[in-house]
Amino acid sequence: MAPRLYTFQFGRVLVVGRSVTDKAEFFSKVFSVKRPVSDQFNKFLFLDVQSLSINQETFFVGKLVKYKAKEEDVVIEDDSALGTSIVENAVVAQPEFVLHPFTGIIAFRSMPSLFSPRQFRDKFARLVEASFDNFFINTKVEAVNEEFEIQEQFKRLRSIKHISVDLHPSNPHNRDLWKHVDEEIKSYGAVEYLQQLIAPNDGSLSKEKLEQSDIFAGIIMASDGYGYASIEGVLEDGQRVKVTTADNPTEAKTNIDGDNEHLVNQLIRTFQTVWKRTKHELKD
């Protein structure tokens, strides 16, 4: 029987507020610090993280474990009856991830019913911050959108009502399509760039002008994993819709039956495809 295939989504880990020169060393520290974070119901922790060198590239492979106290049915043998018992730190989900520290590109197993992609990205970022006691560090994990998908969605819209862009400067790689935007953000010494355009209630933003604008370049920059962008507009049939750079993440199908090296080798082609979208993301 053929092995079961699982979906891995791709994102980009962005670290701001702290200068990181040796990214492999930085993430080695992150994964060595066992400091869980929690929300109202669950706890989260990095476990079983291993550093691998494949094709002269460093990867970290591990799990982000979600766990909580859980009530379980048990048998009370002395009374020949059923009862309940609290199991501390019961595992809810343990999705695997593969991180390429040099580019910040991460692939993680999608488990929508147990550990949503949005929750994974948020908790991964919170754990990175917790490893430095949340001191002078801000981390985001943004989705890497399928290339050209957001542009295609833009073209389908009859009118544009609202555009919002939230960007972070590249570190240090950029792409010709948005290089000038990236360099402008860096020239200000900024760690975040916010911009939005809102049309009048009965009107539309100019699609022709937008396609030649910095804000459109910023949308492409966000789709490459350097931020988040959303577009609200109206389709030809009159339906009002909202599309974002998180709607169509880059994905790969793979099995998880082998060892960590086997997992990386199955994902490496998609990593390379993402790297090629941004200049110089492959080392010389």
Secondary structure in CASP SS format (residue, H / E / C, confidence):
PFRMAT SS
TARGET T0000
AUTHOR 0000-0000-0000
METHOD secondary structure of the structure
MODEL  1
M C 1.00
A C 1.00
P C 1.00
R C 1.00
L C 1.00
Y E 1.00
T E 1.00
F E 1.00
Q E 1.00
F E 1.00
G E 1.00
R E 1.00
V E 1.00
L E 1.00
V E 1.00
V E 1.00
G C 1.00
R C 1.00
S C 1.00
V C 1.00
T C 1.00
D C 1.00
K H 1.00
A H 1.00
E H 1.00
F H 1.00
F H 1.00
S H 1.00
K H 1.00
V H 1.00
F H 1.00
S H 1.00
V C 1.00
K C 1.00
R C 1.00
P C 1.00
V E 1.00
S E 1.00
D C 1.00
Q C 1.00
F C 1.00
N C 1.00
K E 1.00
F E 1.00
L E 1.00
F E 1.00
L E 1.00
D E 1.00
V E 1.00
Q E 1.00
S E 1.00
L E 1.00
S E 1.00
I E 1.00
N C 1.00
Q C 1.00
E E 1.00
T E 1.00
F E 1.00
F E 1.00
V E 1.00
G E 1.00
K E 1.00
L E 1.00
V E 1.00
K E 1.00
Y E 1.00
K E 1.00
A E 1.00
K E 1.00
E E 1.00
E E 1.00
D E 1.00
V E 1.00
V E 1.00
I E 1.00
E H 1.00
D H 1.00
D H 1.00
S C 1.00
A E 1.00
L E 1.00
G E 1.00
T E 1.00
S E 1.00
I E 1.00
V E 1.00
E E 1.00
N E 1.00
A E 1.00
V E 1.00
V E 1.00
A E 1.00
Q C 1.00
P C 1.00
E E 1.00
F E 1.00
V E 1.00
L E 1.00
H E 1.00
P C 1.00
F C 1.00
T C 1.00
G C 1.00
I E 1.00
I E 1.00
A E 1.00
F E 1.00
R E 1.00
S C 1.00
M E 1.00
P C 1.00
S C 1.00
L C 1.00
F E 1.00
S C 1.00
P H 1.00
R H 1.00
Q H 1.00
F H 1.00
R H 1.00
D H 1.00
K H 1.00
F H 1.00
A H 1.00
R H 1.00
L H 1.00
V H 1.00
E H 1.00
A H 1.00
S C 1.00
F C 1.00
D C 1.00
N C 1.00
F C 1.00
F C 1.00
I C 1.00
N E 1.00
T E 1.00
K E 1.00
V E 1.00
E E 1.00
A E 1.00
V C 1.00
N E 1.00
E C 1.00
E C 1.00
F C 1.00
E H 1.00
I H 1.00
Q H 1.00
E H 1.00
Q H 1.00
F H 1.00
K H 1.00
R H 1.00
L E 1.00
R E 1.00
S E 1.00
I E 1.00
K E 1.00
H E 1.00
I E 1.00
S E 1.00
V E 1.00
D E 1.00
L E 1.00
H C 1.00
P C 1.00
S C 1.00
N C 1.00
P C 1.00
H C 1.00
N C 1.00
R C 1.00
D C 1.00
L C 1.00
W C 1.00
K H 1.00
H H 1.00
V H 1.00
D H 1.00
E H 1.00
E H 1.00
I H 1.00
K H 1.00
S H 1.00
Y C 1.00
G C 1.00
A C 1.00
V C 1.00
E C 1.00
Y E 1.00
L E 1.00
Q E 1.00
Q E 1.00
L E 1.00
I E 1.00
A C 1.00
P C 1.00
N C 1.00
D C 1.00
G C 1.00
S C 1.00
L E 1.00
S C 1.00
K H 1.00
E H 1.00
K H 1.00
L H 1.00
E H 1.00
Q C 1.00
S C 1.00
D H 1.00
I H 1.00
F H 1.00
A H 1.00
G H 1.00
I H 1.00
I H 1.00
M H 1.00
A H 1.00
S H 1.00
D H 1.00
G H 1.00
Y H 1.00
G E 1.00
Y E 1.00
A E 1.00
S E 1.00
I E 1.00
E E 1.00
G E 1.00
V E 1.00
L E 1.00
E C 1.00
D C 1.00
G C 1.00
Q C 1.00
R E 1.00
V E 1.00
K E 1.00
V E 1.00
T E 1.00
T C 1.00
A C 1.00
D C 1.00
N C 1.00
P E 1.00
T C 1.00
E E 1.00
A E 1.00
K E 1.00
T E 1.00
N C 1.00
I C 1.00
D C 1.00
G C 1.00
D C 1.00
N H 1.00
E H 1.00
H H 1.00
L H 1.00
V H 1.00
N H 1.00
Q H 1.00
L H 1.00
I H 1.00
R H 1.00
T H 1.00
F H 1.00
Q H 1.00
T H 1.00
V H 1.00
W H 1.00
K H 1.00
R H 1.00
T C 1.00
K C 1.00
H C 1.00
E C 1.00
L C 1.00
K C 1.00
D C 1.00
END
